[in-house]
């Protein structure tokens, strides 16, 4: 009889969940969700009807202790949930087991289970890594206010998690927290940081936070950010634009790599460093790199839509293979316009190798001499440099100007 009552309650919860989610789906503009975040209440449901939210979560049935594997904490004062092994898809974690408070949800406790809704009680003070990883049907989660950080890989692979309002209690997001979720938009409050910890317990930047979020189209980043961490939006193939906060100083390696729909991006004048492969396989057509950038580690050989780029005046070395992959010919390099900054001292041996559509190179009058680097590759062509080899679309006047800078190679 007890089990029948649980089933009835679960069916009721499913009905309420459906009604709530249908209410959410009536929104016509995902940007409306961003406004909702300012009044969020520790839930992932982005409906304006907070009473419906509360009713929904209150209706979720508390799972029996037999649905869990658990153990005592080291001080014997609390319980750690090690594994959920029940069948309820809408469930509430018990606040105590055998009279002992549940204080921690262990690593991967719900991994790959069919849960759709999970309510975590206020007794819980810690949630470990990967707790919901692989939960493909997860739609709704309620965290207690005691949780201040979304742990590493928390929602990794939660394909049905299409909306999430970051609770006011959350002040940090760890690496891969939302990897592969179904999020369409996310508003990150200004006081949220991105800090994780290595094996030695040292603080590091949270990597790959939104990697492979294939449906993500809209993001609000916190104004307090100082850098875009490694791979933060890698392979977010639906992301069309994003506003980077003023004050960031570094765009990390592979930060936007694979953002195949990202057609425009304004880089703030506070940025001083852009790391490797930051913009690979994006849809950027024009890119203006501000003069504040002094370290340009990335190349653009995989930017197959890029037609025009402005290099910063602070640049002293135009790196080898800047627009070519390993110095080899690529039909996909469509660059048409580029500038040689007045600060340039050296140009790599294959910097513009076979940019066959390049027709405009802007060179300031103040630039009179450049060191042309050469290496093993140029020996195959019997030239000291092949920086502009294959750039057959350059006008004779432009070729002359490049030769006046001491270019020893051919076009």
C-alpha positions as CSV (number, residue, x, y, z in Angstrom):
1,X,0.0,0.0,0.0
2,X,2.8,2.4,0.8
3,X,4.4,1.7,-2.5
4,X,1.0,2.4,-4.3
5,X,0.8,5.8,-2.5
6,X,4.3,6.6,-3.7
7,X,3.4,5.8,-7.3
8,X,0.2,8.0,-7.1
9,X,2.2,10.9,-5.6
10,X,4.9,10.5,-8.3
11,X,2.2,10.5,-11.1
12,X,0.8,13.7,-9.5
13,X,4.3,15.2,-9.5
14,X,4.8,14.3,-13.2
15,X,1.5,16.1,-14.0
16,X,2.5,19.2,-12.1
17,X,6.0,19.1,-13.8
18,X,4.4,18.9,-17.2
19,X,2.2,21.9,-16.4
20,X,5.1,24.0,-15.1
21,X,7.3,23.2,-18.1
22,X,4.5,23.9,-20.5
23,X,4.2,27.3,-18.9
24,X,7.9,27.9,-19.4
25,X,7.6,26.9,-23.1
26,X,5.2,29.8,-23.8
27,X,8.0,32.3,-23.6
28,X,8.9,33.7,-27.0
29,X,12.2,35.3,-26.2
30,X,14.9,33.5,-24.3
31,X,16.3,36.9,-23.1
32,X,13.2,37.0,-20.7
33,X,14.9,34.3,-18.7
34,X,17.8,36.6,-18.0
35,X,15.4,39.0,-16.2
36,X,13.9,36.2,-14.2
37,X,17.4,35.4,-12.7
38,X,17.4,38.6,-10.7
39,X,14.5,37.1,-8.6
40,X,15.6,33.5,-8.7
41,X,14.9,31.2,-5.7
42,X,17.4,28.3,-5.9
43,X,15.6,26.4,-8.6
44,X,16.2,25.6,-12.2
45,X,12.7,26.3,-13.4
46,X,12.5,29.7,-15.1
47,X,8.8,30.4,-14.7
48,X,7.6,33.7,-13.2
49,X,5.0,31.8,-11.1
50,X,7.0,31.2,-8.0
51,X,3.9,29.7,-6.2
52,X,3.7,27.1,-8.9
53,X,7.4,26.4,-8.4
54,X,7.0,25.9,-4.7
55,X,3.9,23.7,-5.2
56,X,5.8,21.6,-7.7
57,X,8.8,21.0,-5.5
58,X,6.7,20.5,-2.4
59,X,4.7,17.8,-4.3
60,X,7.8,15.8,-5.0
61,X,7.9,12.5,-3.0
62,X,10.7,11.9,-0.6
63,X,12.5,8.7,-1.6
64,X,12.7,5.9,1.0
65,X,16.2,5.2,2.5
66,X,16.2,1.8,0.8
67,X,16.6,3.7,-2.5
68,X,20.1,4.8,-1.5
69,X,23.5,3.4,-0.7
70,X,25.0,5.5,2.1
71,X,27.6,5.7,4.8
72,X,28.6,7.7,7.8
73,X,30.9,10.7,7.6
74,X,34.3,10.5,9.2
75,X,33.1,12.2,12.3
76,X,30.1,9.8,12.5
77,X,27.7,12.8,12.8
78,X,26.2,12.7,9.3
79,X,25.3,10.6,6.3
80,X,26.8,10.7,2.8
81,X,24.6,9.5,0.0
82,X,26.8,7.3,-2.2
83,X,24.4,6.1,-4.8
84,X,20.7,6.5,-5.8
85,X,19.3,3.1,-6.9
86,X,15.6,3.8,-6.9
87,X,13.2,4.1,-9.8
88,X,11.3,7.4,-9.0
89,X,12.0,10.0,-11.7
90,X,10.8,12.8,-9.5
91,X,12.3,12.5,-6.0
92,X,13.4,14.3,-2.9
93,X,16.5,13.3,-1.0
94,X,15.6,12.5,2.6
95,X,17.0,15.0,5.2
96,X,17.9,12.2,7.5
97,X,18.4,8.4,7.5
98,X,17.9,6.4,10.6
99,X,17.8,9.6,12.6
100,X,21.2,10.8,11.3
101,X,21.2,14.0,9.1
102,X,22.1,13.7,5.4
103,X,24.9,16.2,5.0
104,X,26.6,15.2,1.7
105,X,25.8,13.9,-1.8
106,X,28.8,11.9,-2.9
107,X,30.6,11.8,-6.3
108,X,28.4,10.5,-9.2
109,X,25.6,9.7,-6.8
110,X,22.9,10.0,-9.5
111,X,25.1,9.3,-12.5
112,X,23.2,8.0,-15.5
113,X,20.0,7.4,-13.6
114,X,16.6,8.3,-15.2
115,X,15.8,11.1,-12.7
116,X,13.9,14.1,-14.0
117,X,13.6,16.1,-10.8
118,X,15.8,16.1,-7.7
119,X,15.2,18.1,-4.6
120,X,18.1,18.3,-2.2
121,X,17.2,19.1,1.4
122,X,18.6,22.0,3.5
123,X,20.5,19.5,5.7
124,X,23.0,18.9,2.8
125,X,26.2,21.0,3.1
126,X,28.3,19.5,0.4
127,X,27.7,18.2,-3.1
128,X,30.6,16.3,-4.7
129,X,31.8,16.2,-8.4
130,X,29.8,14.7,-11.2
131,X,26.7,14.1,-9.1
132,X,24.2,14.3,-12.0
133,X,26.6,13.5,-14.9
134,X,24.9,11.4,-17.6
135,X,21.4,12.1,-16.3
136,X,19.9,12.6,-19.8
137,X,16.4,13.2,-18.5
138,X,17.2,15.7,-15.7
139,X,15.1,18.8,-16.0
140,X,14.7,20.3,-12.5
141,X,17.1,20.6,-9.6
142,X,16.7,22.4,-6.3
143,X,19.8,23.1,-4.3
144,X,19.8,24.1,-0.7
145,X,21.1,27.6,0.2
146,X,24.1,26.1,1.9
147,X,25.6,25.1,-1.5
148,X,27.7,28.0,-2.8
149,X,29.6,26.3,-5.7
150,X,28.4,24.1,-8.6
151,X,30.9,21.3,-8.5
152,X,33.0,19.9,-11.4
153,X,31.0,18.0,-14.0
154,X,27.8,18.5,-12.0
155,X,25.5,18.5,-15.0
156,X,27.8,16.9,-17.5
157,X,25.6,15.3,-20.3
158,X,22.3,16.5,-18.9
159,X,20.7,16.9,-22.3
160,X,17.2,17.7,-21.0
161,X,18.4,20.6,-18.8
162,X,17.3,23.3,-21.2
163,X,16.8,26.1,-18.7
164,X,18.7,26.9,-15.5
165,X,18.6,29.9,-13.2
166,X,21.8,30.1,-11.1
167,X,20.6,30.4,-7.4
168,X,21.6,33.5,-5.5
169,X,23.6,31.3,-3.1
170,X,25.9,30.1,-5.8
171,X,29.1,32.1,-6.0
172,X,31.3,29.8,-8.0
173,X,31.2,27.4,-10.9
174,X,33.8,24.6,-11.3
175,X,35.1,23.0,-14.5
176,X,32.9,21.2,-17.0
177,X,29.9,22.0,-14.8
178,X,27.5,22.3,-17.7
179,X,29.3,20.3,-20.3
180,X,27.0,18.9,-22.9
181,X,23.7,20.2,-21.4
182,X,20.7,21.3,-23.4
183,X,20.9,24.9,-22.2
184,X,19.6,27.5,-24.7
185,X,20.6,30.5,-22.6
186,X,22.3,31.2,-19.3
187,X,22.6,34.3,-17.1
188,X,25.6,34.3,-14.8
189,X,25.3,36.8,-12.0
190,X,28.1,39.4,-11.6
191,X,29.4,37.9,-8.3
192,X,30.0,34.4,-9.7
193,X,33.6,33.2,-10.2
194,X,35.1,30.3,-12.1
195,X,37.5,28.5,-9.8
196,X,38.4,24.9,-9.6
197,X,41.2,22.9,-7.7
198,X,43.9,20.7,-9.0
199,X,45.1,17.4,-7.5
200,X,47.2,19.4,-5.0
201,X,44.4,21.5,-3.9
202,X,45.7,24.6,-5.7
203,X,43.3,27.0,-7.3
204,X,43.0,26.9,-11.1
205,X,40.6,28.4,-13.6
206,X,37.5,26.4,-14.3
207,X,38.0,24.9,-17.8
208,X,35.4,23.8,-20.3
209,X,32.4,25.0,-18.3
210,X,30.0,25.1,-21.2
211,X,31.9,22.9,-23.7
212,X,29.6,21.1,-26.2
213,X,26.4,22.9,-25.2
214,X,25.1,22.5,-28.8
215,X,21.9,24.5,-28.2
216,X,23.4,27.4,-26.3
217,X,22.6,30.7,-28.2
218,X,22.7,33.4,-25.5
219,X,25.0,34.0,-22.6
220,X,25.4,36.8,-20.0
221,X,28.9,36.8,-18.4
222,X,29.7,38.4,-15.1
223,X,31.3,41.8,-15.2
224,X,33.8,40.7,-12.6
225,X,35.4,38.2,-15.0
226,X,39.2,38.7,-15.6
227,X,39.6,36.0,-18.3
228,X,37.7,33.6,-20.5
229,X,39.1,30.2,-19.3
230,X,40.3,27.4,-21.5
231,X,37.7,25.8,-23.7
232,X,34.8,27.7,-22.0
233,X,32.5,27.7,-25.0
234,X,34.3,25.1,-27.2
235,X,31.9,23.4,-29.7
236,X,28.9,25.6,-28.7
237,X,27.9,25.4,-32.3
238,X,24.7,27.5,-32.0
239,X,26.3,30.4,-30.2
240,X,25.9,33.4,-32.6
241,X,27.2,36.3,-30.5
242,X,28.5,37.0,-27.0
243,X,29.4,40.2,-25.2
244,X,32.8,39.9,-23.4
245,X,33.0,41.9,-20.2
246,X,35.2,45.0,-20.1
247,X,38.1,44.2,-17.8
248,X,39.0,40.8,-19.0
249,X,42.7,40.5,-19.8
250,X,43.0,37.0,-21.4
251,X,41.0,34.9,-23.8
252,X,42.1,31.4,-23.1
253,X,43.1,28.6,-25.4
254,X,40.2,27.1,-27.4
255,X,37.8,29.4,-25.6
256,X,35.5,29.7,-28.7
257,X,36.9,26.9,-30.8
258,X,34.2,25.1,-32.8
259,X,31.6,27.9,-32.3
260,X,30.6,27.4,-35.9
261,X,27.8,30.1,-35.8
262,X,29.9,32.8,-34.0
263,X,30.0,35.4,-36.7
264,X,30.8,38.5,-34.7
265,X,32.9,39.3,-31.6
266,X,34.1,42.5,-30.0
267,X,37.3,42.1,-28.1
268,X,37.5,44.6,-25.2
269,X,40.5,47.0,-25.1
270,X,41.5,45.5,-21.7
271,X,42.6,42.2,-23.3
272,X,46.4,41.7,-23.4
273,X,46.7,38.0,-24.3
274,X,44.9,35.7,-26.7
275,X,46.0,32.1,-26.4
276,X,46.2,29.3,-28.9
277,X,43.3,28.1,-31.1
278,X,41.0,30.6,-29.4
279,X,38.9,31.2,-32.5
280,X,39.4,28.0,-34.5
281,X,36.4,26.9,-36.7
282,X,34.3,30.0,-35.9
283,X,32.2,31.9,-38.4
284,X,34.0,35.2,-37.8
285,X,34.2,37.3,-41.0
286,X,35.9,40.5,-39.6
287,X,38.0,40.5,-36.4
288,X,39.5,43.6,-34.8
289,X,42.2,42.8,-32.3
290,X,42.7,45.8,-30.1
291,X,46.1,47.5,-29.6
292,X,46.1,46.4,-26.0
293,X,47.0,42.8,-27.1
294,X,50.7,42.2,-26.7
295,X,50.7,38.4,-26.8
296,X,48.9,36.8,-29.8
297,X,49.5,33.1,-29.5
298,X,46.5,32.0,-31.6
299,X,46.6,31.4,-35.4
300,X,43.7,31.8,-37.8
301,X,44.3,28.9,-40.2
302,X,41.0,27.3,-39.1
303,X,39.0,30.5,-39.4
304,X,37.5,29.6,-42.8
305,X,35.1,32.5,-42.9
306,X,37.6,35.2,-42.0
307,X,37.9,37.9,-44.7
308,X,39.5,40.8,-42.8
309,X,41.6,41.1,-39.7
310,X,43.2,44.1,-37.9
311,X,46.4,43.2,-36.1
312,X,47.3,45.2,-33.0
313,X,49.9,48.0,-33.2
314,X,51.6,46.5,-30.1
315,X,52.5,43.4,-32.1
316,X,56.2,43.0,-32.8
317,X,56.2,39.5,-34.3
318,X,53.8,38.1,-36.8
319,X,54.0,34.5,-36.0
320,X,54.8,31.7,-38.4
321,X,51.8,30.0,-40.1
322,X,49.5,32.8,-38.7
323,X,46.9,32.0,-41.4
324,X,48.1,28.6,-42.7
325,X,48.0,25.2,-41.1
326,X,51.6,24.1,-40.5
327,X,52.7,26.1,-43.5
328,X,50.8,23.9,-46.0
329,X,48.5,25.2,-48.7
330,X,44.8,25.4,-47.7
331,X,42.0,26.3,-50.1
332,X,39.9,27.3,-47.2
333,X,42.0,30.4,-46.2
334,X,39.8,33.2,-47.6
335,X,41.5,36.2,-46.0
336,X,41.3,39.3,-48.2
337,X,42.6,42.2,-46.0
338,X,45.2,42.5,-43.3
339,X,47.5,45.1,-41.9
340,X,51.2,45.0,-41.0
341,X,51.5,47.0,-37.7
342,X,54.1,49.8,-37.5
343,X,55.5,47.9,-34.4
344,X,56.3,44.8,-36.5
345,X,59.9,43.7,-36.2
346,X,59.8,40.1,-37.5
347,X,57.5,38.2,-39.8
348,X,57.4,34.4,-39.7
349,X,58.5,32.4,-42.7
350,X,55.0,31.2,-43.7
351,X,52.9,33.8,-42.1
352,X,50.6,34.4,-45.1
353,X,51.5,31.3,-47.1
354,X,49.0,30.7,-49.9
355,X,46.4,33.3,-48.7
356,X,45.4,33.2,-52.4
357,X,42.5,35.7,-51.9
358,X,44.6,38.3,-50.1
359,X,44.4,41.5,-52.1
360,X,45.0,44.2,-49.6
361,X,47.9,44.6,-47.2
362,X,47.9,47.8,-45.2
363,X,51.5,48.9,-44.4
364,X,52.2,52.2,-42.6
365,X,54.7,54.5,-44.2
366,X,56.7,54.5,-40.9
367,X,57.5,50.9,-41.3
368,X,60.7,50.6,-43.4
369,X,62.4,47.4,-42.5
370,X,61.4,43.9,-41.2
371,X,63.3,40.8,-40.3
372,X,62.0,37.9,-42.4
373,X,62.4,34.6,-40.5
374,X,63.2,31.4,-42.3
375,X,63.5,27.8,-41.4
376,X,63.4,24.2,-42.7
377,X,60.2,24.6,-44.7
378,X,61.4,27.5,-46.9
379,X,64.4,25.3,-48.1
380,X,61.9,23.2,-50.1
381,X,61.2,26.3,-52.2
382,X,64.8,27.6,-52.5
383,X,63.8,30.9,-50.8
384,X,64.8,32.6,-47.5
385,X,61.2,33.2,-46.7
386,X,57.9,32.1,-48.1
387,X,55.8,34.5,-46.0
388,X,53.7,35.7,-49.0
389,X,54.2,32.7,-51.3
390,X,51.0,31.9,-53.1
391,X,49.5,35.3,-52.5
392,X,49.0,35.8,-56.2
393,X,46.1,38.2,-55.9
394,X,48.2,41.0,-54.5
395,X,48.6,44.1,-56.7
396,X,52.0,45.0,-58.1
397,X,52.1,48.1,-56.0
398,X,51.5,46.0,-52.8
399,X,54.1,43.5,-53.9
400,X,56.6,46.4,-54.4
401,X,55.8,47.8,-50.9
402,X,56.4,44.3,-49.3
403,X,59.7,44.0,-51.3
404,X,60.7,47.4,-49.9
405,X,60.5,45.9,-46.4
406,X,63.2,43.5,-47.5
407,X,61.0,40.5,-48.3
408,X,63.3,38.0,-50.2
409,X,60.8,35.5,-51.3
410,X,58.3,35.1,-54.1
411,X,54.6,35.8,-54.4
